[in-house]
Amino acid sequence: MPTEPRTRPRERDRDRRTTAVAALLLAASAAALTYVLLGGHHDPVEKAAEPAPSRLPAS
């Protein structure tokens, strides 16, 4: 039996996870930027026909 300490394979897993998360964030950022640059959502915001009722009692 060898008495040498074992190496930790978990560090590689953490590096892979970090790389995967970074790649997903980069892809999401690129998708959002592309969406905005290509025009995104064009429908106008609808405005209320009447103002919201006041919560204060009429005096």
Residue pairs with C-beta under 8 A, 6 or more apart in sequence:
none
